[in-house]
Amino acid sequence: MNFEQNGTAASEPYGEPVIEAHGLGKRYRRGWALRDCSFRLPAGRVCGLVGPNGAGKTTLLALAADLLEPTTGSLTVFGAAPGSPEAGRRTAFLAQEKPLFKRFTVAETLRLGRELNPAWDQKAAEDIVRAGNVPMEAKVGTLSGGQRTRVAFALAFGKRPDLLILDEPMSDLDPLVRHELVGTLLGTIAEYGTTVLMSSHMLTEMENVCDYLMVVADGELRMAGEVDELLAAHVLLTGVQSGDGPAPSLAAHTVVESRTSGRQTIALVRPNGPVDASWQSDTPNLEELMLSYLRAPAVPPLITADSQVREAGTTAVAA
């Protein structure tokens, strides 16, 4: 099935999105960090936000967390402005730099979390801290980077949010701790139905954890949707190149990227119908898909139906 950006591949109704953006843009003095981003993130997803440095990932997360105001367009969280009491109560944000009060002890930090959050889960927060043997009476400023990350995770999970926004959350963790916290994250999602929006440069981590994907490059949304749908919308073709330039048999399809070595051509394609039988067809993996779109800015974006913004009385409108 083809999920083109202006298509209506799905006709079934979707529930209210956790995050919805219409024409969202953010401009700094040096230029646009985000431009004309429109999407919706359904509830209960673990969404990976992927893109190169400077693509606009952190800006998008900061807009959703009410740390920035958009220059153009709009963004809602649970149907309200990100700064509304409802959105604030249901959202937790873990920034890449993980700002904490350095003079507080770990116990005092968790106590502050309890005072500020009515739905606070003290046991969940303490379990995360103690699993790393972090002393509760230690000052936050004396902890290692990995220990501070664990305390920051404890604050985020202890809030019991409906939406958890994570900006490069595990970049300073060793593989063992990363694996443990990923397990905690998945367990929380399974038990509470938490929606997660997380950015990361670790593509393997994304493939193992995320069931939803958003790819941004140069401030624009390049791809968004369920991972399984995005993969199913593409094929990886291998065949013999008979001349220079694009293969004529692929002219009817959207070629995202192609490489030729000798006479052999490998192409990542969005089919617009049956593919010529002379090609060997395989399913791409998520890393191949993401990297191909990042290397091919001229290819039309792919926004699946459940990620497209809607207007009253319509199924989907182009994002």
C-alpha positions as CSV (number, residue, x, y, z in Angstrom):
1,M,0.0,0.0,0.0
2,N,1.3,3.5,-0.8
3,F,1.1,6.1,1.9
4,E,1.9,9.3,-0.1
5,Q,1.9,12.6,1.7
6,N,-1.3,13.7,0.1
7,G,-3.0,10.3,0.1
8,T,-5.9,8.9,2.1
9,A,-4.7,5.4,2.6
10,A,-6.7,4.9,5.8
11,S,-10.3,5.7,6.3
12,E,-10.9,4.5,9.8
13,P,-11.2,7.1,12.5
14,Y,-8.3,7.9,14.8
15,G,-8.4,9.0,18.4
16,E,-7.3,12.4,19.6
17,P,-3.5,12.8,19.1
18,V,-1.2,13.5,22.1
19,I,0.7,16.1,20.0
20,E,-0.6,17.9,16.9
21,A,1.2,20.5,14.9
22,H,-0.1,22.7,12.1
23,G,2.4,24.6,10.0
24,L,4.8,24.8,12.9
25,G,7.9,26.9,12.5
26,K,10.6,28.4,14.7
27,R,13.1,31.1,13.5
28,Y,16.2,32.2,15.3
29,R,18.5,35.0,14.3
30,R,20.6,32.7,12.2
31,G,17.6,31.3,10.3
32,W,14.8,28.8,10.5
33,A,15.3,25.8,12.8
34,L,11.9,24.4,11.9
35,R,9.7,25.2,8.9
36,D,6.1,24.3,8.1
37,C,5.9,21.1,10.2
38,S,2.5,19.5,10.4
39,F,1.9,16.1,12.1
40,R,0.0,14.3,14.7
41,L,1.4,11.8,17.2
42,P,-1.2,9.2,18.3
43,A,-1.4,8.1,21.9
44,G,0.5,5.1,23.3
45,R,3.4,5.3,20.8
46,V,7.1,5.2,21.4
47,C,8.2,7.7,18.8
48,G,11.8,8.1,17.7
49,L,12.8,11.6,16.5
50,V,15.7,11.3,14.1
51,G,17.9,13.7,12.2
52,P,21.4,15.1,11.9
53,N,22.8,17.8,14.2
54,G,21.0,21.1,13.6
55,A,18.0,19.4,11.9
56,G,15.6,20.9,14.4
57,K,15.0,18.0,16.8
58,T,15.8,19.8,20.0
59,T,13.7,22.8,18.9
60,L,10.7,20.6,18.2
61,L,11.0,18.9,21.6
62,A,11.4,22.3,23.3
63,L,8.3,23.6,21.6
64,A,6.3,20.6,22.8
65,A,7.6,21.1,26.3
66,D,6.7,24.8,26.4
67,L,10.3,26.0,26.6
68,L,10.0,27.9,23.3
69,E,7.2,29.8,21.5
70,P,6.6,29.0,17.8
71,T,7.3,31.7,15.2
72,T,4.6,30.4,12.9
73,G,1.9,27.8,13.2
74,S,0.6,26.0,16.2
75,L,1.2,23.0,18.4
76,T,-1.1,21.4,21.0
77,V,-0.4,18.8,23.6
78,F,-3.5,16.8,24.7
79,G,-5.6,19.3,22.8
80,A,-4.3,22.3,24.7
81,A,-1.4,24.7,24.5
82,P,1.8,23.2,25.8
83,G,1.9,25.8,28.7
84,S,-1.6,24.9,29.9
85,P,-2.1,23.4,33.3
86,E,-3.5,20.2,31.7
87,A,-0.6,19.7,29.4
88,G,1.9,20.6,32.2
89,R,0.4,18.1,34.6
90,R,0.5,15.3,32.1
91,T,3.9,15.9,30.5
92,A,7.5,15.3,31.7
93,F,10.5,16.6,29.8
94,L,14.1,15.3,30.2
95,A,16.6,17.6,28.5
96,Q,19.9,16.5,27.1
97,E,21.8,18.5,29.7
98,K,19.6,17.2,32.5
99,P,19.6,20.3,34.7
100,L,19.4,19.5,38.4
101,F,20.1,21.4,41.6
102,K,23.7,20.5,42.3
103,R,23.6,21.4,46.0
104,F,20.5,19.1,46.6
105,T,21.0,15.6,47.8
106,V,19.4,12.8,45.7
107,A,16.8,12.4,48.5
108,E,16.0,16.1,48.5
109,T,15.7,16.1,44.7
110,L,13.1,13.3,44.8
111,R,11.4,15.1,47.7
112,L,11.1,18.2,45.4
113,G,9.6,16.0,42.7
114,R,7.0,14.7,45.2
115,E,6.1,18.2,46.3
116,L,5.6,19.5,42.8
117,N,3.7,16.5,41.3
118,P,0.4,15.3,42.8
119,A,0.6,11.9,41.1
120,W,4.2,11.3,42.2
121,D,5.3,7.7,42.5
122,Q,8.0,7.7,45.1
123,K,8.7,3.9,44.8
124,A,9.2,4.1,41.1
125,A,11.6,7.0,41.5
126,E,13.6,5.4,44.3
127,D,13.8,2.1,42.5
128,I,15.5,3.7,39.5
129,V,18.0,5.5,41.8
130,R,18.8,2.4,43.9
131,A,19.2,0.1,40.9
132,G,22.3,2.1,40.1
133,N,23.6,2.1,43.7
134,V,23.4,5.9,43.8
135,P,23.6,7.1,47.5
136,M,20.4,8.9,48.5
137,E,22.4,11.3,50.7
138,A,25.0,12.2,48.0
139,K,24.9,15.8,46.6
140,V,23.9,15.8,43.0
141,G,26.9,17.9,42.1
142,T,29.2,15.1,43.2
143,L,27.6,12.4,41.0
144,S,29.0,11.1,37.7
145,G,27.3,12.0,34.5
146,G,25.6,8.6,34.3
147,Q,24.4,8.8,37.9
148,R,22.9,12.3,37.3
149,T,21.1,10.9,34.3
150,R,19.7,8.2,36.5
151,V,18.4,10.8,39.0
152,A,16.9,12.8,36.1
153,F,15.2,9.7,34.8
154,A,13.8,9.0,38.3
155,L,12.3,12.5,38.3
156,A,10.7,12.0,34.9
157,F,9.3,8.5,35.7
158,G,8.2,9.5,39.2
159,K,5.9,12.1,37.8
160,R,3.9,9.3,36.1
161,P,3.4,11.4,33.0
162,D,1.1,10.5,30.1
163,L,3.7,12.1,27.7
164,L,7.4,11.6,28.3
165,I,9.6,13.8,26.1
166,L,13.3,12.8,26.0
167,D,16.1,14.7,24.3
168,E,19.1,12.4,23.7
169,P,18.3,10.8,27.1
170,M,21.0,8.0,27.2
171,S,24.0,9.5,25.3
172,D,26.2,9.5,28.4
173,L,25.3,6.0,29.7
174,D,27.3,2.8,29.3
175,P,25.6,0.0,27.4
176,L,24.6,-2.0,30.5
177,V,22.9,1.0,32.2
178,R,21.3,2.0,28.9
179,H,19.8,-1.5,28.5
180,E,18.4,-1.4,32.0
181,L,16.8,2.0,31.6
182,V,15.3,1.0,28.2
183,G,13.8,-1.9,30.0
184,T,12.3,0.4,32.6
185,L,11.0,2.7,29.9
186,L,9.3,-0.2,28.1
187,G,7.8,-1.6,31.3
188,T,6.3,1.8,32.1
189,I,4.8,2.1,28.7
190,A,3.3,-1.3,28.9
191,E,1.8,-0.7,32.4
192,Y,0.6,2.9,32.0
193,G,0.2,3.4,28.3
194,T,2.7,6.3,28.3
195,T,3.4,8.1,25.0
196,V,7.1,8.7,24.5
197,L,8.7,11.2,22.1
198,M,12.5,10.8,22.2
199,S,15.4,12.0,20.0
200,S,18.6,9.9,19.7
201,H,21.6,9.5,17.4
202,M,21.7,5.8,18.3
203,L,19.9,4.2,15.4
204,T,20.1,0.7,16.9
205,E,18.4,2.0,20.0
206,M,15.6,3.4,17.9
207,E,15.1,0.2,16.0
208,N,14.8,-1.8,19.2
209,V,12.6,0.6,21.2
210,C,10.4,2.7,18.9
211,D,7.3,1.7,17.0
212,Y,6.8,5.1,15.6
213,L,9.2,7.4,13.7
214,M,9.7,11.0,12.7
215,V,12.6,12.0,10.6
216,V,13.6,15.7,10.3
217,A,16.3,17.3,8.1
218,D,17.1,21.0,7.5
219,G,14.1,21.9,9.7
220,E,11.6,20.0,7.7
221,L,9.7,16.8,8.4
222,R,10.8,14.1,5.9
223,M,9.0,11.1,7.2
224,A,6.5,10.2,9.9
225,G,4.4,7.2,10.8
226,E,4.3,3.7,12.3
227,V,7.6,1.9,11.7
228,D,5.9,-1.2,10.2
229,E,3.9,1.0,7.8
230,L,7.0,3.0,6.7
231,L,8.9,-0.2,6.1
232,A,6.1,-1.8,4.2
233,A,5.8,1.2,1.9
234,H,9.3,0.6,0.6
235,V,11.3,-2.2,-1.1
236,L,15.0,-2.6,-1.5
237,L,15.7,-3.7,-5.1
238,T,18.8,-5.3,-6.5
239,G,19.3,-5.7,-10.2
240,V,21.6,-5.4,-13.2
241,Q,22.0,-1.9,-14.7
242,S,21.8,-1.9,-18.4
243,G,22.9,1.7,-19.1
244,D,23.6,5.1,-17.6
245,G,21.1,7.0,-15.5
246,P,18.0,5.7,-13.7
247,A,16.7,2.3,-14.7
248,P,13.7,2.7,-17.1
249,S,11.8,0.0,-15.2
250,L,11.7,2.2,-12.1
251,A,10.4,5.3,-13.8
252,A,6.9,4.7,-12.5
253,H,8.1,4.5,-8.9
254,T,9.6,6.9,-6.4
255,V,13.3,6.1,-6.1
256,V,14.5,7.4,-2.8
257,E,18.1,6.4,-3.3
258,S,20.1,4.2,-5.7
259,R,23.7,3.0,-5.8
260,T,25.5,1.4,-8.7
261,S,28.7,-0.7,-8.5
262,G,29.8,-2.1,-11.8
263,R,26.6,-3.3,-13.4
264,Q,24.8,-4.0,-10.2
265,T,22.3,-1.4,-8.9
266,I,20.7,-1.3,-5.4
267,A,17.7,1.0,-5.1
268,L,15.4,1.9,-2.2
269,V,12.0,2.5,-3.8
270,R,8.5,3.5,-2.9
271,P,6.5,1.4,-5.3
272,N,3.5,2.9,-7.1
273,G,2.4,-0.5,-8.3
274,P,4.0,-3.8,-9.3
275,V,7.8,-3.8,-9.6
276,D,9.4,-5.4,-12.7
277,A,10.2,-9.0,-12.0
278,S,13.8,-8.6,-13.2
279,W,14.5,-7.0,-9.8
280,Q,15.3,-8.9,-6.6
281,S,13.1,-7.5,-3.9
282,D,13.8,-7.3,-0.2
283,T,12.4,-5.4,2.8
284,P,14.8,-2.6,4.0
285,N,15.7,-2.3,7.7
286,L,15.0,0.8,9.6
287,E,18.5,2.1,9.5
288,E,18.6,1.9,5.7
289,L,15.3,3.7,5.5
290,M,16.3,6.5,7.8
291,L,19.7,7.1,6.2
292,S,18.3,7.0,2.7
293,Y,15.8,9.8,3.4
294,L,18.4,11.9,5.2
295,R,20.7,11.6,2.1
296,A,17.9,12.4,-0.3
297,P,16.4,15.8,0.5
298,A,14.8,16.1,-3.0
299,V,12.5,13.1,-2.5
300,P,9.0,14.0,-1.5
301,P,8.2,13.5,2.2
302,L,6.3,10.4,3.3
303,I,3.7,11.1,6.0
304,T,1.5,8.1,6.7
305,A,-2.3,8.6,7.2
306,D,-2.4,8.4,11.0
307,S,0.4,11.1,11.2
308,Q,-1.3,13.6,8.9
309,V,-3.2,16.5,10.4
310,R,-7.0,16.5,9.9
311,E,-9.7,19.1,9.6
312,A,-13.3,18.7,10.6
313,G,-15.1,16.4,8.2
314,T,-12.0,15.2,6.4
315,T,-9.9,12.0,6.6
316,A,-6.5,13.6,6.2
317,V,-4.8,16.7,4.8
318,A,-1.3,17.1,3.5
319,A,1.2,17.7,6.2
